[in-house]
Amino acid sequence: MTRAFFVLIAIAGLLATPLAQQPPYDILITNGRVLDGSGNPWFAADIAISAGRIVAVGRIDGAKATRIIDAAGLVVAPGFIDVHSHAAEGLGGALNTAVPLLAQGITTVFINPDGGGPTDLTSQRTALEARGVGVNVAQFVPHGSVRGAVLGMADRAPAADELARMTALVRTGMEAGGVGLSSGLYYAPGSYATTEEVIALAKVAGEFGGVYSSHIRDEADFSIGVVASVQEVIRIADEAHLPGVVSHMKALGPAQWGLSVALTTRVEQARARGVQVYADQYPYDASGTGLSAALVPRWAQVGGPDEFARRLAGADRERIKAAIAENISRRGGPDTLVISGYAPDHALEGKSLAAVAAERSVAAVDLVVALLERGDGGLVSFNMSERDIAHIMRQRWTMTCTDGDLTAPGQGKPHPRGYGAFARKLGVYVRERDVVALADAVRSMTSLPAQVFGLKDRGVIRCGARADLVIFDPASVQDTATYASPQQLAEGMRFVLVNGVATIAVGKATGATPGRFLKPERQ
């Protein structure tokens, strides 16, 4: 017999080695209904995990594992990716284990949205890593903070040397691992930037394969209008040669209801001519923001808080009041505006402007001025149409987000989206209302954001992918957070794995902090 014959016999013997004789897996998930993140229907498969990665998908008989999870009757999906999160502060404090996020199935968050957050991404990362975090974290470079670091609250274009300093800050942030540039062109100081300024900075992010994500300049008719603001994102994405994301797309206020069709048409037209444009969305009919951000005109905020206080106490007082009254009306009136946080008087939290104004026998605009004279606060603003929400949600390029803070029980009455957004989409808009199919909803939370932001080994179930996984009951997954009690954990997640480590097991948080900081992996 030849040497080649014995080699072939040896190879055949290796191939015939029973699976039970292979080294045991770390985790073996059996009997699950797998939604792989692609949008395809579920399929029956077992999933084996070793060293934080998926190493086998399919029928795996007789294998050994350190932990075996029987997922019979449950859905197994990639971990959910929140592309617009205000969780950074909470992750840096007592909520570093991120249980409110994990309970929704979120395994990755994108922080520093809306142009806010530190410009020093390395220091932010070091501080969070020192405590450990329960979810993966990706960082935006925040345009508003970059502008503020160079120009403060000035309402003017930067000089050439100032733009160069801003460009350098964006470049440093991208070199430190930023996934892209975020902007809040609705907020000061971002609102003082021209489109050309943003394009110049977005080009730097584009050099690194980054994405531009924007709280657009206007979601209603405060300035240029919501349609023109979406068009601005399209222009920036086109001219800076990078993907653009319209953050938490909406048509804000009764006067804008129905414009979702115009917004999605603009995006479709842009995509048809080769511009990469996407949107993200949270599944609620109320937004949440600051009292001054919602109601105070931007011209009154030029120069910062001290200048605003001077204007409010001086000759501009009536002009500011008139603008505030108009903005209250834009959002649907004082009955639709609820105080979510107010440090000078926590007793006001959870009450509408209309209710507090009635208690004090004052006009709503006078109440707002009185509140602002003592300090800023937070507002939940009920301003969206369910028809618009559903229309935007059905778009294949719409991702899911929370836009939520990570707060502990008792810290005000913030918008419930921070505790419930992803579970609410699955429970209300998939199961109860049939707005989108389960596979499509999962895709909007997993492979789509992973594709947009270049997270190659996340958002999918396949061999070699990172083992960020959720196992949930589609019949019971639901949000429990309400506007009255916003800090209530979502239900239905049986297991959540982050980098192959169980952060929720049999429905209970484990306290593990296996989260990592992620960088895009673009070719």
N, C-alpha and C positions, 0 to 999 in steps of 0.2 A: 504494500500500500504506500502511496506517496505521502510526502509531508503535507501537501495541499489538502489531501483527504482528511487527515487528522485535524487540520485547522478548521475545516468545515464542520466536522463533528463537534469540535469544541464550541464553535459559534452557535450551532444548533442547540447544544446543551444550555448555553447561557440564555438563549431566547425562550427555552422551554422551562426556565426556572419558575416555579410557582410564585405568584404575587405575594403569598403569605411569607415567603422566605426573604423578601426584600426588607431593607431597614424600615422600621415603622414610621409612619407619617406623624407629624405633630398633631394635625387635626384632620379628621375625615368626616365630611358632611354627606349623609346618605339620604336617599329617597326624596330629595327636594324637587320642586318645580323650578327650573332654572330660567330666569330672565337674564340673558347675558349682557344687556345694556344696548344691544343693537336696534331694538324695536321689534325684533322677531318674536313670534309667540313663544311661550315657555316650552321647554323640553325636559324630560326626565333624565336626571344625571346625578352621579355622585361627584364630589369635589374633594381632592386631596391637597393638603397644604403642608409645606415644609419650609423652614427658614424664611417665613414671611411671604412666600410666593405660592401661587397655584401651580402644582406640578402635575396634576392629572384631572381631566374632566371626562366623564363617561361612566360606563359600568365598571365598578371597581369591587370585585368579589374577593372575599377572604383576606383582605388587607388588615394589617394591624395599625393602630394609631394610639398616640398618647391620650387623645380625646376623640370620641365618636359622638357626633351630633345627628340625631335622627330628625330630619326635616320633613317627615311625612305630613302632607297637607299644607305645607308652608311654601312660601316663595323665597328663593335664594337669588339675590341680585347684587350687583356691585354696590359698594358704599356710595352714598349720595354726596354730591359735590355742591357746596353752597358758594356760588360765584360772587356774592355780594353780601358781606357779613360785617357787622359792627361788634364782633365778639372779642376784639383784641384786648380791651380793658378787662373784661371778665376773665379771659384766659390768663391774664397777668396777675390775677388775684385769687380769691378763694375758690373760684369756679374753674380752675385750671384743668380739672378732670373732664370738663365739658359735658356733663351728664345731660343738660337740657338739649344739647345738639345731638348727642348720641341716641337719645330716646326717640328722635325723629328719623334716625338712620343716617345722619350726617357724619361722614368720616373725614371730610376735607373742607376747610373754609378759606375764602379769599378775603384778606383784611386790608385796611386802608382804602376803602371805597369812597366815592363822592369827592375825591380830591383831598381828603382829610387823613390825618395820621402823621407820624414822624417822617422826616426826610432821611434820617439815618436808619436804614433798614438793618444794618449789621447790629447796632445796639439793641433795636427792638427784638431781633431774633435771639440775641444772646440772653436777654432778660427772660424771654419766654422759655427758652431751652433750659435755663437754670432751674426753673420750677418743674418742668415737664408739662406736656399738654396731652389731653386725651384724644385730640384729632390732629390730622395733618394741617399744615398752615402754608398758604401761599400769600405773598405780599405784593401789593401794588405800590408803585411810586406815586405819591399824591400830588397832583398839580397844584391844588390850592395852597398846600403847605410850602411847596417849592416857590410859588409866587410870593407868598407871605414872607418867606425867609429873605427875599431880595427886595421886594417892594412894599412890604407891610400891607396896609389896607388902602393903598393909593389907587385911585381910579384913573389910570393912565397906562399907555403902552410902555414897555421897558425900552430903555436906551440899548444900544448895541452891546455895551459891556455888561449891562444887567441881564440881557437875554443870554449872553455867553455864560454868566454865572448860573442862571437857571438851567441851561443846557448841561452844564457840568454836574449839577445836582442830580438831574435825571439820569445822566450817564453813570454816575457813581451808584445810584440806586439800582439800575439795571445790572451793573457789574456785580452788585451784592446779591443778586438773585431775584430781582423784581420780575414779575410776570407781565408787566405792562404799565401803562400810565392810566391812572384814574383821574377823572375831573368831576367837579361839582359846579358847573357853569351857572346853576341856579343860585348858588350860595356866594356870599362875599368871603374872600376876595376873588374867587374864581370867576364870578360874574363880570368882573372888570376886565377880563382878558378878551382880546380879539380872537377871532377864529384863526387868524394867521399865526398868532403866538402859540396857540395850541397845536397847530400843524407842525410848527418848528420843533416843539418838544416831543410830539408824537413820533416824528421821524427818528428821533434818537431811540425811542423804545422799539421802533420797527427794525432798527439795525440789529437788535438782539433777538429778533423774532417775537417781540412782545405784542400785546393787544391794547387797544384803546377802549376803555370802559367809562361811560359818562352818565352822570345824573344830568340830564339835558338842561339847556338854558331855560326852558319854559315848558311846563307840562300842561299849561292852560292857555291863558291870554294875558299873563302878567307883563310880558315884554314882546318878544317876536312871535309868540304863538307856538303851540306844540308841534304843528306840522313842519314849520320852518326849523324848529329845533332838532327834530329827527333828521331833516335834510342836512343840518350842520354836521351831525355825526357821520353821515354818509360822505360828506365832502372831506372831512378830516381823514376818514379811513381811506378814501380814494387817493387824496393827494399825499398822504404820509405813507401809503403803501403798507398798510397793516390792517388786521381785522378790527372792526368797530362794534361795540356793544351798546345798545340803548338800555341803560339801567332801569329796572323796574318799570317797564313801559306801561303807560296808562294815559287816559284822557281825563284830566282832573277837573271836576266841577260840572254841574248840570249843563252849563252852556257848551261844554265840549263833548258831551256824551254822543256817541255815534261816530266820532272821528277816528276810532280805532281802525276802521276800514281804510281811511286815508293814510294812516300811519303804516299799516302793513302793506298797502299798495306801494308806497315809496320804497320800503325795504325790498319788496319783490322786484321792483323796477331796477333798483341798484344791483341786486344780485344777478339779475338777468344780463347786465352789462359787465359783470365780472368783479363787482365790489363785494368784499366779504363783510356783510353786516348781519348782526344777530341782535337778540334782545334777551333780557331776563325779566322775571315776573314773580311776585309773591301773590298767593291766592286769597286775597282779602279785598273788601270794598272800601277799606279805610287805609290811609297812609299815616305816617308818623314822622314828625320833625320838630324842630324847635319853635317856640312861640315867636321869637323875633324873625327866624328864618321864614316862617309861614306868612307873617303878617306885616313886617316892617319893610318899607321900600328900600332898595339897595342904595339909592343915593343918600339916604339918611345914615347909612352905616359907614360911609367913607371916612377913613381916619381912625376907625375903631370905636370901642365902647364909650370912651370919654367924649369923643366928638358927637356921638349919637346922643348922649345925655345932655350935652350942651345945646344941641339943636332942639331936643324935646322940651327943654326948659326955656327956650328962647323964642325967637320970631318964627321959627319953622314949626312950632307945635301944631297949629291948626292944619297945616299942609300935611304933616305926618299923620294926624288923626284922620284926615280925609282919605289918605292912601290906605290906612289900616281898615277903615270901614269898607272900602271898596274890595280889599282882599278878603275880608270876612264874607262878603257877599259872593265873591268868586268861588269860594270853597263850599258854598251852600247855606251860609247863615250861621249864627251863633249856636243853634241847636245841634249842628253837625260837628262842632269843635269841642273836644273833651280834653281837659287838662290832665296830662299823663305824669307830669313831674313838676314840682314847684318847691324848691328848697325853703324859701321863706315861710311857706304855710302848707304843710303836707295835707292838711284837712281839705284842701281844694282838689286834691288828686282824685280823679274818677268822676268829677262833675263837669258838666258842659258849661261853656261860657254863658249860655242863656240862663242856666239855673243859678249860677253864681251872681250874674248881673241882676236877676230878679230878687235874690236874697238881699242884695245891697241897694236895690232900687236905683240902679244906674243903667245907662246905656252900655251895650256890649263894648263899644269902642272905648268908652271911658274906663271900663273895667280893664281892658287890655293895657291901656296906658298906665293905669295905676299899678298893675302887676309888673310891667316892664320897669317902672321906676324903682321897684324893689329888687329886681333881678329877672333873669331869663328863666324860661321853663320849657316844658315839652307839651306837644299837642298831638292827639290822635284826631285825624281829620277824615270824616266819612264823606267821600267825594267821588266815588267811582260807580259805574254802572256794571251790573252783572253781565249784560250782553257784551260789553267791551272786554271784560275780563275773560269771558269764554272765547271770544274771537281771537284775542291775542294768544291765549293758551293753546289754541289749536294749531298755531303756526309751527312748522317743522323746525324753524330756527329759534324758537323760544326756549330758553333754559329756565330753571327754577332757582329761586333764591329766597332768603329770609329777609334781607335788609334789616336784620334784627340785632338788638343789643343782647348781651348775655348778662342778665341781672339776677340777683338772688331774691327769693321771696321777701317782700317787705320793702324793696327798693322802688317805691313809686308804683304806678300802674301803667307801665309802658305798653306799647303795642304787643299783642300776643304772638306776633309772627316769630319772635325770637325763640319761642318754645314750641310753636305748632305748625309752621308753614308747610314743611314737607309732608307731615302726617295729614294735614288738612287737605292737601291736594289729592292724596291717595284716598282719603275717607270721603270727602265731600264731592270733589270734582270728578273722581274716577268711579267710586262705588255708588254714591247716591245720585249724582246728576248725570253721569255718563257723558261728560263733556269731552273727555279724552279716554282712550283705552289704557289699561294698566301698563302694557308694554311700552306705549308711547310716553306715558308719564315717567316711567323709569328711565327711558332713554334721555328725556329732558334733564334728568338729575344725574346722569352718569356719563355715557359715552359722548354725548354732545358737548358738555363743558370740557371733558378731557380732550376732545379733538380741538375745540376752539383755542384752548390754552396750552396745548402741547404737552399734556400729561400722558405720555405714551403707554405706560404700564398701569394706568388706573382707569376706572370707569367702565371696565369690561371684565367678563369672565372668560378666560382662556389660559392655556398653559403658559407659564412665564410671567403672567400679570401679578402685580402686587395683591396680596390677600386682604384688600379692603372689601368686606362683604357684609351684607345685612340679610337676616333671615326673619321674615315677618309673616303674620297672618293677614292676608288681604281682606278677610271678612271682618276683622276687628280693629285694624290699624286706624287710629283717629287722633285728632288733637283734642285736648281737654282744656287748653288755655283759652280764656275768654277775656273780653275787654274789662270786665269787672274783677276777674281773678286771672291775670295774665301769666303768672309764673307757676303753671301746672304742667307736669310732664306729659308728653304724648304717650300713647299706649299702642301696643301691638308688635313692637320690636322684641323678638325672642332672643336673638343673638346679634351682636354687632362686633365685627372684627376689624381692627386697625393694624395694618402691617402684620397680620397673622396672629394678633393678640386679642383675646376676648375683652372688650370693654363693657359689654353687656352680655350676661350669660343667664339663660332661663329667665329673661325679663328683668334682671337685677344688675345694677351698675357694679363693676368690679373695682373701680378706683384706679385702674391701670392708666398709665400715661405713655403710650407707645407712639404718639404722634411725631411726625417729622416735618421739617421745613422743605417744601417742594420747589423745584425750579423747572421751567419748561424744558422739554427735550426735543427741540425742533431740528430737523435736518437742514 
